Amino acid sequence: MYQRSDMVLPTNPWLPHGAPTRSVNYFELGAYDNIPNYDAGRGGPNGGAVNLPSALAKELQHGYLACISYVDDLIGDLFGELKAQAMYDSTIITFTSDHGYKLGNKGSWAKHSMYETDLHVPMMIKAPGYSPARVPAMVENIDLYPTILDLIGVPAPSHVQGTSLLPLLMEPNLPSRKAVFARHQSNFGPAFPHSPPKKAE
């Protein structure tokens, strides 16, 4: 399906100029076998970044794309079974993810950062009675729970922090929140990311 020779590596495989080294986690991948040392550097193309060999980087990217395609195929199987059981049209389906993956962008192959690549995830909602549309609004994963409750007619508990997306399902271009906020707490201590995790023995 994918040709490794067609893989395009990031044009910015280093820590952004002026960014603190703590802003990227480039050691998670190093916890696996057969991964040579690499370093996001100290900022910009001349900041001392040491990238993975291109062949290995393309192999990792190839594996990631294969994983995505496999998941996509499994979702297709699920949809096929729902249709076979005459349940597809009456079923609410949501799809999202907990994070993105940098794949060499900014010299990192992991998640664990506040960059948009890590925070920007898909969110798809199929619900009976609503037409397909692309919604340009900024939304958050915490909005899914109150949205599903709204779709099934159940009031959201008072402690819920998210906002129902039902108005956006009805009118995709409605005004929405102007910003979303995220927080990440490292488990690697104050030296993160300069102290790589030890490989399991």
Backbone as a printed PyTorch tensor [residue, N CA C, xyz], in Angstrom:
tensor([[[  0.8220,  -1.2040,   0.0000],
         [  0.0000,   0.0000,   0.0000],
         [  0.8610,   1.2600,   0.0000]],

        [[  1.8980,   1.2530,   0.8310],
         [  2.7930,   2.4100,   0.9100],
         [  4.1770,   2.0280,   0.3960]],

        [[  4.8000,   2.9210,  -0.3360],
         [  6.1530,   2.7100,  -0.8070],
         [  7.1080,   3.5270,   0.0530]],

        [[  8.0530,   2.8490,   0.6670],
         [  8.9600,   3.5570,   1.5690],
         [  9.7480,   4.6430,   0.8330]],

        [[  9.9810,   4.4150,  -0.4470],
         [ 10.7100,   5.4120,  -1.2210],
         [  9.9260,   6.7070,  -1.3830]],

        [[  8.6090,   6.6310,  -1.1590],
         [  7.7650,   7.8270,  -1.2820],
         [  7.6300,   8.5930,   0.0280]],

        [[  8.1610,   8.0250,   1.1260],
         [  8.0330,   8.6770,   2.4200],
         [  8.8020,  10.0050,   2.4240]],

        [[  8.1650,  11.0370,   2.9590],
         [  8.7920,  12.3510,   3.0420],
         [  9.0590,  12.6700,   4.5160]],

        [[ 10.3070,  12.8870,   4.8490],
         [ 10.6730,  13.1830,   6.2300],
         [ 10.4640,  14.6630,   6.5410]],

        [[ 10.2770,  15.0210,   7.8170],
         [ 10.0660,  16.4280,   8.1910],
         [ 11.2170,  17.3210,   7.7490]],

        [[ 10.8820,  18.5380,   7.3910],
         [ 11.9100,  19.5010,   6.9960],
         [ 12.4610,  20.2720,   8.1940]],

        [[ 11.8990,  20.0010,   9.3920],
         [ 12.3580,  20.6940,  10.6050],
         [ 12.6640,  19.6960,  11.7220]],

        [[ 13.6040,  18.7800,  11.4990],
         [ 13.8840,  17.7520,  12.5110],
         [ 14.7880,  18.2310,  13.6370]],

        [[ 14.4000,  19.3160,  14.2590],
         [ 15.1990,  19.8680,  15.3510],
         [ 14.2950,  20.6960,  16.2700]],

        [[ 14.7750,  20.9500,  17.4530],
         [ 14.0560,  21.8040,  18.3980],
         [ 13.8740,  23.1890,  17.7740]],

        [[ 12.6810,  23.7820,  17.8690],
         [ 12.4920,  25.1300,  17.3260],
         [ 13.4520,  26.1280,  17.9600]],

        [[ 13.9130,  27.0650,  17.1790],
         [ 14.8460,  28.0770,  17.6740],
         [ 14.2070,  28.8560,  18.8220]],

        [[ 14.8950,  28.9390,  19.9400],
         [ 14.4010,  29.6730,  21.0970],
         [ 13.5040,  28.8810,  22.0210]],

        [[ 13.1330,  27.6650,  21.6310],
         [ 12.2510,  26.8530,  22.4820],
         [ 13.0770,  26.1460,  23.5540]],

        [[ 12.5280,  25.9900,  24.7470],
         [ 13.2560,  25.2530,  25.7870],
         [ 13.3340,  23.7700,  25.4310]],

        [[ 14.4340,  23.1200,  25.7780],
         [ 14.5740,  21.6980,  25.4610],
         [ 13.4800,  20.8670,  26.1200]],

        [[ 12.9460,  21.3490,  27.2200],
         [ 11.8840,  20.6270,  27.9140],
         [ 10.6040,  20.5470,  27.0720]],

        [[ 10.5080,  21.3830,  26.0370],
         [  9.2560,  21.4470,  25.2850],
         [  9.0600,  20.2590,  24.3530]],

        [[ 10.0860,  19.4300,  24.1430],
         [  9.9020,  18.2100,  23.3570],
         [ 10.3980,  17.0190,  24.1460]],

        [[  9.7840,  15.8790,  23.9200],
         [ 10.2430,  14.6320,  24.5170],
         [ 10.8060,  13.7910,  23.3770]],

        [[ 12.1200,  13.6540,  23.3110],
         [ 12.6930,  12.8780,  22.2300],
         [ 13.3390,  11.5860,  22.7270]],

        [[ 13.0430,  11.1730,  23.9580],
         [ 13.6700,   9.9710,  24.4840],
         [ 12.7390,   8.7670,  24.5640]],

        [[ 11.4440,   8.9570,  24.3730],
         [ 10.5480,   7.8050,  24.4950],
         [ 10.9300,   6.6990,  23.5180]],

        [[ 11.2230,   7.0700,  22.2900],
         [ 11.5670,   6.0800,  21.2810],
         [ 12.8290,   5.3140,  21.6660]],

        [[ 13.7320,   5.9790,  22.3770],
         [ 14.9790,   5.3440,  22.7820],
         [ 14.8140,   4.2100,  23.7720]],

        [[ 13.6200,   4.0370,  24.3180],
         [ 13.3700,   2.9390,  25.2430],
         [ 13.2000,   1.6080,  24.5050]],

        [[ 13.1200,   1.6660,  23.1690],
         [ 12.9470,   0.4560,  22.3710],
         [ 14.2930,  -0.0190,  21.8280]],

        [[ 14.3390,  -1.2580,  21.4120],
         [ 15.5760,  -1.8450,  20.9090],
         [ 15.9470,  -1.2970,  19.5360]],

        [[ 17.2200,  -1.3230,  19.2480],
         [ 17.7680,  -0.9910,  17.9290],
         [ 17.4950,   0.4520,  17.5000]],

        [[ 17.3640,   1.3410,  18.4850],
         [ 17.2120,   2.7680,  18.1870],
         [ 18.5000,   3.4700,  18.5740]],

        [[ 19.2240,   4.0400,  17.6240],
         [ 20.4680,   4.7350,  17.9630],
         [ 20.1910,   6.0330,  18.7070]],

        [[ 21.2170,   6.5820,  19.3370],
         [ 21.0550,   7.8450,  20.0420],
         [ 20.6880,   8.9580,  19.0610]],

        [[ 19.7630,   9.7700,  19.4660],
         [ 19.4120,  10.9450,  18.6680],
         [ 19.0500,  12.0700,  19.6200]],

        [[ 19.0810,  13.2980,  19.1360],
         [ 18.9490,  14.4560,  20.0040],
         [ 18.2950,  15.5830,  19.2170]],

        [[ 17.3060,  16.2230,  19.7980],
         [ 16.6090,  17.3170,  19.1220],
         [ 17.4450,  18.5850,  19.0640]],

        [[ 18.5860,  18.5840,  19.7420],
         [ 19.4610,  19.7490,  19.7030],
         [ 19.0140,  20.8660,  20.6280]],

        [[ 19.5830,  22.0350,  20.4120],
         [ 19.3190,  23.1760,  21.2810],
         [ 18.6540,  24.3370,  20.5430]],

        [[ 18.1190,  24.0400,  19.3750],
         [ 17.3590,  25.0690,  18.6730],
         [ 17.8500,  25.3700,  17.2780]],

        [[ 16.9780,  25.1740,  16.3000],
         [ 17.2940,  25.5200,  14.9250],
         [ 18.1700,  24.4990,  14.2320]],

        [[ 18.3750,  24.6780,  12.9220],
         [ 19.1560,  23.7060,  12.1390],
         [ 20.6250,  23.6380,  12.5310]],

        [[ 21.1230,  24.6420,  13.2340],
         [ 22.5150,  24.6480,  13.6700],
         [ 22.6470,  24.4140,  15.1670]],

        [[ 21.6150,  23.8540,  15.7780],
         [ 21.6090,  23.6670,  17.2280],
         [ 22.1280,  22.3290,  17.7000]],

        [[ 22.7730,  21.5890,  16.8030],
         [ 23.3790,  20.3310,  17.2270],
         [ 22.4520,  19.1390,  17.2020]],

        [[ 21.3600,  19.2150,  16.4790],
         [ 20.4350,  18.0870,  16.4100],
         [ 21.1110,  16.8840,  15.7570]],

        [[ 20.8560,  15.7000,  16.3250],
         [ 21.3440,  14.4400,  15.7610],
         [ 20.1090,  13.6160,  15.4220]],

        [[ 19.8340,  13.4800,  14.1360],
         [ 18.6160,  12.8010,  13.7070],
         [ 18.8350,  11.3080,  13.5160]],

        [[ 17.7340,  10.5730,  13.5040],
         [ 17.8200,   9.1580,  13.1750],
         [ 18.2570,   9.0040,  11.7170]],

        [[ 18.9190,   7.9060,  11.3890],
         [ 19.2410,   7.6610,   9.9820],
         [ 17.9740,   7.6860,   9.1280]],

        [[ 18.0770,   8.2220,   7.9310],
         [ 16.8950,   8.3880,   7.0760],
         [ 16.1750,   7.0680,   6.8250]],

        [[ 16.9380,   5.9940,   6.6140],
         [ 16.2990,   4.7030,   6.3380],
         [ 15.4550,   4.2440,   7.5200]],

        [[ 15.9750,   4.4160,   8.7320],
         [ 15.2210,   4.0280,   9.9210],
         [ 14.0180,   4.9450,  10.1070]],

        [[ 14.2100,   6.2440,   9.8840],
         [ 13.1050,   7.1850,  10.0270],
         [ 11.9670,   6.8300,   9.0770]],

        [[ 12.3010,   6.4600,   7.8500],
         [ 11.2620,   6.0820,   6.8850],
         [ 10.6200,   4.7490,   7.2590]],

        [[ 11.3920,   3.8480,   7.8510],
         [ 10.8240,   2.5800,   8.3090],
         [  9.8050,   2.8200,   9.4260]],

        [[ 10.1400,   3.6960,  10.3520],
         [  9.2190,   4.0130,  11.4440],
         [  7.9610,   4.7010,  10.9130]],

        [[  8.1410,   5.6330,   9.9910],
         [  6.9910,   6.3110,   9.3920],
         [  6.1070,   5.3180,   8.6410]],

        [[  6.7420,   4.3820,   7.9430],
         [  6.0150,   3.3480,   7.2030],
         [  5.1680,   2.5080,   8.1620]],

        [[  5.7740,   2.1230,   9.2910],
         [  5.0320,   1.3340,  10.2760],
         [  3.8560,   2.0910,  10.8550]],

        [[  4.0440,   3.3850,  11.0950],
         [  2.9530,   4.2110,  11.6300],
         [  1.7890,   4.2570,  10.6420]],

        [[  2.0950,   4.4860,   9.3650],
         [  1.0390,   4.5450,   8.3530],
         [  0.3250,   3.2000,   8.2190]],

        [[  1.0940,   2.1150,   8.3210],
         [  0.4890,   0.7880,   8.2530],
         [ -0.4710,   0.5690,   9.4170]],

        [[ -0.0810,   1.0440,  10.6030],
         [ -0.9420,   0.9230,  11.7820],
         [ -2.2430,   1.6910,  11.5840]],

        [[ -2.1390,   2.9180,  11.0570],
         [ -3.3270,   3.7270,  10.8200],
         [ -4.2510,   3.0350,   9.8300]],

        [[ -3.6740,   2.4660,   8.7700],
         [ -4.4870,   1.7870,   7.7620],
         [ -5.1530,   0.5430,   8.3340]],

        [[ -4.4480,  -0.1600,   9.2230],
         [ -5.0260,  -1.3480,   9.8490],
         [ -6.2210,  -0.9700,  10.7220]],

        [[ -6.0610,   0.0790,  11.5060],
         [ -7.1740,   0.5550,  12.3380],
         [ -8.3480,   0.9770,  11.4550]],

        [[ -8.0500,   1.6800,  10.3690],
         [ -9.0880,   2.1080,   9.4350],
         [ -9.8450,   0.9030,   8.8850]],

        [[ -9.1270,  -0.1620,   8.5730],
         [ -9.7550,  -1.3790,   8.0460],
         [-10.6650,  -2.0220,   9.0940]],

        [[-10.2090,  -2.0400,  10.3450],
         [-11.0270,  -2.6100,  11.4170],
         [-12.3010,  -1.7920,  11.6400]],

        [[-12.1760,  -0.4770,  11.5450],
         [-13.3630,   0.3720,  11.6780],
         [-14.3450,   0.0620,  10.5550]],

        [[-13.8140,  -0.1640,   9.3490],
         [-14.6710,  -0.5550,   8.2340],
         [-15.4000,  -1.8620,   8.5130]],

        [[-14.7090,  -2.8170,   9.1490],
         [-15.3630,  -4.0790,   9.5160],
         [-16.5040,  -3.8360,  10.4980]],

        [[-16.2560,  -2.9520,  11.4670],
         [-17.2930,  -2.6310,  12.4490],
         [-18.5080,  -2.0060,  11.7740]],

        [[-18.2540,  -1.0400,  10.8900],
         [-19.3610,  -0.4070,  10.1730],
         [-20.1130,  -1.4360,   9.3340]],

        [[-19.3700,  -2.3330,   8.7010],
         [-20.0100,  -3.3510,   7.8810],
         [-20.9310,  -4.2340,   8.7000]],

        [[-20.5000,  -4.5920,   9.9000],
         [-21.3400,  -5.4360,  10.7540],
         [-22.5630,  -4.6710,  11.2500]],

        [[-22.3910,  -3.3950,  11.5930],
         [-23.5490,  -2.5940,  12.0010],
         [-24.5800,  -2.5110,  10.8780]],

        [[-24.0990,  -2.3560,   9.6520],
         [-25.0250,  -2.3080,   8.5100],
         [-25.6880,  -3.6610,   8.2770]],

        [[-24.9100,  -4.7500,   8.4420],
         [-25.4720,  -6.0900,   8.2640],
         [-26.5600,  -6.3760,   9.2860]],

        [[-26.4240,  -5.7740,  10.4690],
         [-27.4140,  -5.9670,  11.5310],
         [-28.5100,  -4.9000,  11.4930]],

        [[-28.5080,  -4.0710,  10.4440],
         [-29.4820,  -2.9810,  10.3020],
         [-29.4550,  -2.0450,  11.5050]],

        [[-28.2540,  -1.7830,  12.0320],
         [-28.0960,  -0.9190,  13.1950],
         [-27.3410,   0.3690,  12.8780]],

        [[-26.7320,   0.4470,  11.7010],
         [-25.8560,   1.5700,  11.3850],
         [-26.5860,   2.9030,  11.4380]],

        [[-27.7420,   2.9890,  10.8180],
         [-28.4570,   4.2670,  10.7190],
         [-28.9520,   4.7740,  12.0660]],

        [[-29.1260,   3.8810,  13.0250],
         [-29.6620,   4.2910,  14.3280],
         [-28.5870,   4.3470,  15.4190]],

        [[-27.3350,   4.2020,  15.0350],
         [-26.2420,   4.1400,  16.0140],
         [-25.4270,   5.4370,  16.0280]],

        [[-25.1510,   5.9330,  17.2200],
         [-24.2360,   7.0630,  17.3800],
         [-22.8170,   6.5130,  17.3740]],

        [[-21.9740,   7.0590,  16.5260],
         [-20.5870,   6.6050,  16.4180],
         [-19.6670,   7.8080,  16.6070]],

        [[-18.6850,   7.6630,  17.4720],
         [-17.6860,   8.7250,  17.6480],
         [-16.3030,   8.1320,  17.4230]],

        [[-15.4110,   8.9520,  16.9080],
         [-14.0280,   8.5220,  16.7040],
         [-13.1200,   9.6740,  17.0770]],

        [[-12.1380,   9.3880,  17.9230],
         [-11.1500,  10.4020,  18.2770],
         [ -9.8740,   9.7110,  18.7170]],

        [[ -8.9330,  10.4740,  19.2000],
         [ -7.6540,   9.9470,  19.6660],
         [ -7.2140,  10.7720,  20.8610]],

        [[ -6.2610,  10.2420,  21.6200],
         [ -5.8140,  10.9960,  22.7940],
         [ -4.6370,  11.9040,  22.4920]],

        [[ -3.9370,  11.6870,  21.3640],
         [ -2.7940,  12.5450,  21.0340],
         [ -2.3690,  12.2900,  19.5940]],

        [[ -1.5600,  13.2190,  19.0780],
         [ -0.9160,  13.0050,  17.7960],
         [  0.4650,  12.4050,  18.0070]],

        [[  1.2390,  12.3040,  16.9250],
         [  2.5680,  11.6990,  17.0190],
         [  3.4930,  12.4480,  16.0760]],

        [[  4.6350,  12.8990,  16.5740],
         [  5.4270,  13.8570,  15.7960],
         [  6.2020,  13.2560,  14.6240]],

        [[  6.5640,  11.9930,  14.6770],
         [  7.2090,  11.3220,  13.5410],
         [  8.4310,  12.0800,  13.0230]],

        [[  9.2550,  12.5860,  13.9230],
         [ 10.4730,  13.2830,  13.5460],
         [ 10.3460,  14.7890,  13.5020]],

        [[  9.1230,  15.2880,  13.5040],
         [  8.9120,  16.7320,  13.5360],
         [  9.5040,  17.2940,  14.8240]],

        [[ 10.2590,  18.3810,  14.7080],
         [ 10.9200,  19.0210,  15.8500],
         [ 11.9120,  18.0910,  16.5460]],

        [[ 12.4330,  17.1230,  15.7980],
         [ 13.4400,  16.2310,  16.3500],
         [ 12.9060,  15.2090,  17.3240]],

        [[ 11.5980,  15.0030,  17.3480],
         [ 10.9890,  14.0810,  18.3010],
         [ 10.1240,  13.0590,  17.5750]],

        [[ 10.0930,  11.8570,  18.1270],
         [  9.2550,  10.8100,  17.5410],
         [  8.1220,  10.4250,  18.4860]],

        [[  7.9410,  11.1750,  19.5100],
         [  6.9810,  10.7750,  20.5210],
         [  5.8410,  11.7770,  20.6210]],

        [[  5.1500,  11.7010,  21.7260],
         [  4.0870,  12.6600,  22.0460],
         [  4.6060,  13.5040,  23.2040]],

        [[  3.8650,  13.5860,  24.2860],
         [  4.3310,  14.2340,  25.5200],
         [  4.8270,  15.6600,  25.3180]],

        [[  4.1280,  16.4560,  24.5700],
         [  4.4880,  17.8650,  24.4730],
         [  3.2290,  18.6810,  24.2250]],

        [[  3.3790,  19.9810,  24.2700],
         [  2.2490,  20.8730,  24.0520],
         [  2.2280,  21.4500,  22.6400]],

        [[  3.0080,  20.8830,  21.7390],
         [  2.9700,  21.3410,  20.3580],
         [  1.6870,  20.8520,  19.6740]],

        [[  1.2690,  21.5890,  18.6630],
         [ -0.0110,  21.2940,  18.0140],
         [ -0.0560,  19.8780,  17.4480]],

        [[  1.0860,  19.3760,  16.9660],
         [  1.1140,  18.0240,  16.4100],
         [  0.6280,  17.0060,  17.4300]],

        [[  0.9730,  17.2080,  18.6940],
         [  0.5520,  16.2920,  19.7500],
         [ -0.8990,  16.5160,  20.1590]],

        [[ -1.3270,  17.7710,  20.1380],
         [ -2.6510,  18.1230,  20.6670],
         [ -3.7710,  18.0010,  19.6360]],

        [[ -3.4280,  18.1200,  18.3610],
         [ -4.4470,  18.1370,  17.3090],
         [ -4.8310,  16.6990,  16.9670]],

        [[ -6.0530,  16.3220,  17.2740],
         [ -6.5040,  14.9470,  17.0430],
         [ -7.8010,  14.9560,  16.2370]],

        [[ -8.1060,  13.8410,  15.5920],
         [ -9.3780,  13.7660,  14.8640],
         [-10.5520,  13.6780,  15.8310]],

        [[-11.6680,  14.2140,  15.4370],
         [-12.9080,  14.0010,  16.1700],
         [-14.0430,  13.9010,  15.1520]],

        [[-14.6390,  12.7350,  15.0870],
         [-15.7290,  12.4960,  14.1440],
         [-16.9440,  12.0020,  14.9080]],

        [[-18.0960,  12.5200,  14.5510],
         [-19.3410,  12.1310,  15.2010],
         [-20.3750,  11.8370,  14.1230]],

        [[-20.9170,  10.6300,  14.1540],
         [-22.0390,  10.2830,  13.2790],
         [-23.2490,  10.0220,  14.1600]],

        [[-24.3050,  10.7290,  13.9270],
         [-25.5010,  10.5700,  14.7520],
         [-26.7350,  10.5580,  13.8650]],

        [[-27.7290,   9.7680,  14.2130],
         [-28.9530,   9.7070,  13.4140],
         [-29.5930,  11.0880,  13.2640]],

        [[-29.9400,  11.4280,  12.0200],
         [-30.6310,  12.6860,  11.7680],
         [-29.7360,  13.8620,  11.4530]],

        [[-28.4180,  13.6610,  11.4560],
         [-27.4850,  14.7540,  11.1910],
         [-26.6890,  14.4640,   9.9260]],

        [[-26.5700,  15.4710,   9.0770],
         [-25.8840,  15.3080,   7.8050],
         [-24.3710,  15.4480,   7.9820]],

        [[-23.5790,  14.7810,   7.1430],
         [-22.1260,  14.9320,   7.2130],
         [-21.7040,  16.3750,   6.9480]],

        [[-20.7550,  16.8540,   7.7050],
         [-20.2500,  18.2190,   7.5220],
         [-18.8850,  18.3290,   8.1820]],

        [[-18.0810,  19.2490,   7.6910],
         [-16.7990,  19.5550,   8.3270],
         [-16.9920,  20.7890,   9.1950]],

        [[-16.6870,  20.6570,  10.4750],
         [-16.9160,  21.7400,  11.4310],
         [-15.5930,  22.4600,  11.6890]],

        [[-15.4990,  23.7490,  11.3790],
         [-14.2360,  24.4720,  11.5720],
         [-13.9750,  24.9170,  13.0090]],

        [[-14.8870,  24.6480,  13.9190],
         [-14.7660,  25.1380,  15.2940],
         [-13.6550,  24.4380,  16.0580]],

        [[-13.1340,  25.1110,  17.0800],
         [-12.1980,  24.4870,  18.0090],
         [-12.9940,  23.7630,  19.0880]],

        [[-12.7380,  22.4800,  19.2260],
         [-13.4430,  21.6590,  20.2000],
         [-12.4190,  20.8390,  20.9810]],

        [[-12.8830,  20.1750,  22.0360],
         [-11.9990,  19.3840,  22.8810],
         [-12.6070,  18.0090,  23.1200]],

        [[-11.7710,  17.0460,  23.4860],
         [-12.2800,  15.7040,  23.7640],
         [-13.2870,  15.6970,  24.9130]],

        [[-13.1250,  16.6190,  25.8540],
         [-14.0740,  16.6540,  26.9710],
         [-15.4760,  17.0660,  26.5160]],

        [[-15.6060,  17.5240,  25.2670],
         [-16.9280,  17.8790,  24.7390],
         [-17.7250,  16.6530,  24.2980]],

        [[-17.0660,  15.5150,  24.1370],
         [-17.7680,  14.3320,  23.6350],
         [-18.8320,  13.8330,  24.6130]],

        [[-18.4910,  13.7710,  25.8870],
         [-19.4390,  13.2430,  26.8800],
         [-20.7380,  14.0370,  26.9050]],

        [[-20.6960,  15.3590,  27.0860],
         [-21.9640,  16.0960,  27.0850],
         [-22.6730,  16.0490,  25.7300]],

        [[-21.9310,  15.8820,  24.6460],
         [-22.5570,  15.7810,  23.3270],
         [-23.3720,  14.5020,  23.2170]],

        [[-22.7840,  13.3880,  23.6530],
         [-23.5040,  12.1150,  23.5930],
         [-24.7310,  12.1560,  24.4980]],

        [[-24.5750,  12.7230,  25.6940],
         [-25.7360,  12.8500,  26.5840],
         [-26.8330,  13.6780,  25.9190]],

        [[-26.4460,  14.7620,  25.2630],
         [-27.4080,  15.6140,  24.5660],
         [-28.1170,  14.8410,  23.4610]],

        [[-27.3810,  14.0300,  22.7290],
         [-27.9590,  13.2740,  21.6140],
         [-28.9850,  12.2460,  22.0840]],

        [[-28.7860,  11.7030,  23.2880],
         [-29.7250,  10.6930,  23.7880],
         [-30.7400,  11.2770,  24.7690]],

        [[-30.6970,  12.6080,  24.9490],
         [-31.7010,  13.2640,  25.7800],
         [-31.5000,  13.1190,  27.2640]],

        [[-30.2520,  12.9580,  27.7050],
         [-29.9470,  12.8350,  29.1390],
         [-29.2420,  14.1010,  29.5990]],

        [[-29.7070,  14.7630,  30.6510],
         [-29.0520,  15.9770,  31.1430],
         [-27.6300,  15.6850,  31.6130]],

        [[-26.7230,  16.5960,  31.3260],
         [-25.3440,  16.4280,  31.7690],
         [-25.2330,  16.7430,  33.2570]],

        [[-24.4490,  15.9860,  34.0130],
         [-24.2240,  16.3010,  35.4270],
         [-23.5880,  17.6820,  35.5810]],

        [[-23.7810,  18.2800,  36.7140],
         [-23.3000,  19.6380,  36.9370],
         [-21.7690,  19.7420,  36.9210]],

        [[-21.0760,  18.6250,  37.1940],
         [-19.6090,  18.6870,  37.2520],
         [-18.9480,  18.6090,  35.8760]],

        [[-19.7120,  18.3430,  34.8330],
         [-19.1310,  18.1850,  33.4980],
         [-18.5390,  19.5020,  33.0160]],

        [[-17.2960,  19.4670,  32.5410],
         [-16.6060,  20.6780,  32.1030],
         [-16.7240,  20.9260,  30.6030]],

        [[-16.9900,  19.8880,  29.8250],
         [-17.0930,  20.0560,  28.3840],
         [-18.3910,  20.7260,  27.9770]],

        [[-18.4940,  21.0440,  26.6960],
         [-19.6730,  21.6990,  26.1350],
         [-20.2600,  20.8300,  25.0340]],

        [[-21.5550,  20.6480,  25.0490],
         [-22.1990,  19.8420,  24.0120],
         [-21.9530,  20.4560,  22.6350]],

        [[-21.6290,  19.5890,  21.6870],
         [-21.3910,  20.0230,  20.3150],
         [-22.6370,  19.9140,  19.4510]],

        [[-23.7710,  19.6270,  20.0680],
         [-25.0060,  19.4720,  19.3100],
         [-25.3440,  20.7010,  18.4610]],

        [[-25.1800,  21.9190,  18.9920],
         [-25.4420,  23.0830,  18.1300],
         [-24.5730,  23.1110,  16.8780]],

        [[-23.3140,  22.6430,  17.0070],
         [-22.4270,  22.6140,  15.8480],
         [-22.8030,  21.4960,  14.8770]],

        [[-23.3750,  20.4240,  15.3890],
         [-23.8540,  19.3660,  14.4890],
         [-25.0290,  19.8720,  13.6610]],

        [[-25.8220,  20.7620,  14.2530],
         [-26.9660,  21.3240,  13.5310],
         [-26.5550,  22.4550,  12.6000]],

        [[-25.5620,  23.2590,  13.0360],
         [-25.0880,  24.3910,  12.2350],
         [-23.5680,  24.4820,  12.3660]],

        [[-22.8230,  23.8280,  11.4510],
         [-21.3680,  23.7130,  11.5890],
         [-20.6120,  25.0340,  11.6710]],

        [[-21.1650,  26.1090,  11.1580],
         [-20.4290,  27.3780,  11.1150],
         [-20.7900,  28.3300,  12.2520]],

        [[-21.4610,  27.8290,  13.2710],
         [-21.7610,  28.6810,  14.4210],
         [-20.4760,  29.1410,  15.1040]],

        [[-20.4840,  30.3370,  15.7150],
         [-19.3170,  30.7760,  16.4970],
         [-19.0440,  29.7900,  17.6300]],

        [[-17.7790,  29.6010,  17.9430],
         [-17.4110,  28.6600,  19.0030],
         [-16.3430,  29.2950,  19.8800]],

        [[-15.7680,  28.4940,  20.7760],
         [-14.7470,  29.0160,  21.6780],
         [-13.5590,  29.5480,  20.8850]],

        [[-12.9040,  30.5440,  21.4540],
         [-11.7930,  31.1950,  20.7760],
         [-10.4510,  30.5170,  21.0510]],

        [[-10.4150,  29.6570,  22.0450],
         [ -9.1530,  28.9980,  22.3790],
         [ -9.4440,  27.7060,  23.1270]],

        [[ -8.5050,  26.7910,  23.0650],
         [ -8.5490,  25.5970,  23.8980],
         [ -7.2580,  25.5520,  24.7050]],

        [[ -7.3090,  24.9140,  25.8560],
         [ -6.1620,  24.9210,  26.7490],
         [ -5.7680,  23.4850,  27.0970]],

        [[ -4.4830,  23.2560,  27.1930],
         [ -3.9800,  21.9270,  27.5110],
         [ -2.8890,  22.0400,  28.5550]],

        [[ -2.6600,  20.9410,  29.2360],
         [ -1.6300,  20.9010,  30.2770],
         [ -0.9770,  19.5320,  30.2330]],

        [[  0.3220,  19.4990,  30.3870],
         [  1.0340,  18.2230,  30.4360],
         [  1.9730,  18.2090,  31.6130]],

        [[  1.8930,  17.1570,  32.3960],
         [  2.7980,  17.0170,  33.5370],
         [  3.7200,  15.8420,  33.2650]],

        [[  5.0140,  16.1190,  33.1810],
         [  5.9950,  15.0840,  32.9000],
         [  6.1570,  14.1460,  34.0840]],

        [[  6.3600,  12.8760,  33.7870],
         [  6.6650,  11.8990,  34.8290],
         [  8.1620,  11.6140,  34.9110]],

        [[  8.9450,  12.3820,  34.1370],
         [ 10.3710,  12.1110,  34.0860],
         [ 11.1740,  13.0110,  35.0200]],

        [[ 10.5150,  13.8700,  35.7810],
         [ 11.2260,  14.6860,  36.7460],
         [ 11.7850,  15.9550,  36.1230]],

        [[ 12.4470,  16.7760,  36.9320],
         [ 12.9010,  18.0920,  36.4870],
         [ 13.9550,  18.0380,  35.3900]],

        [[ 14.6270,  16.8960,  35.2120],
         [ 15.6610,  16.8220,  34.1860],
         [ 15.0890,  16.4890,  32.8070]],

        [[ 13.8090,  16.1770,  32.7510],
         [ 13.1670,  15.8150,  31.4840],
         [ 13.3690,  16.9280,  30.4650]],

        [[ 13.7390,  16.6540,  29.2020],
         [ 13.8500,  15.3150,  28.6350],
         [ 15.2930,  14.8210,  28.5640]],

        [[ 16.1930,  15.3110,  29.4240],
         [ 17.5980,  14.9440,  29.3010],
         [ 17.9370,  13.6220,  29.9910]],

        [[ 16.9700,  12.9960,  30.6450],
         [ 17.2320,  11.7150,  31.3000],
         [ 16.3760,  10.6470,  30.6510]],

        [[ 16.9190,   9.9340,  29.6700],
         [ 16.1060,   8.9450,  28.9500],
         [ 15.7050,   7.8000,  29.8460]],

        [[ 14.5080,   7.2310,  29.6160],
         [ 14.0850,   6.0820,  30.4150],
         [ 14.9760,   4.8810,  30.1240]],

        [[ 15.1690,   4.0380,  31.0970],
         [ 15.9850,   2.8400,  30.9170],
         [ 15.2010,   1.7850,  30.1510]],

        [[ 15.9070,   1.0590,  29.3130],
         [ 15.2620,  -0.0150,  28.5760],
         [ 14.9780,  -1.1830,  29.5050]],

        [[ 13.8410,  -1.8460,  29.2630],
         [ 13.4940,  -3.0010,  30.0790],
         [ 14.4710,  -4.1440,  29.8220]],

        [[ 14.7950,  -4.8760,  30.8610],
         [ 15.7210,  -6.0000,  30.7120],
         [ 14.9870,  -7.3050,  30.9320]]])
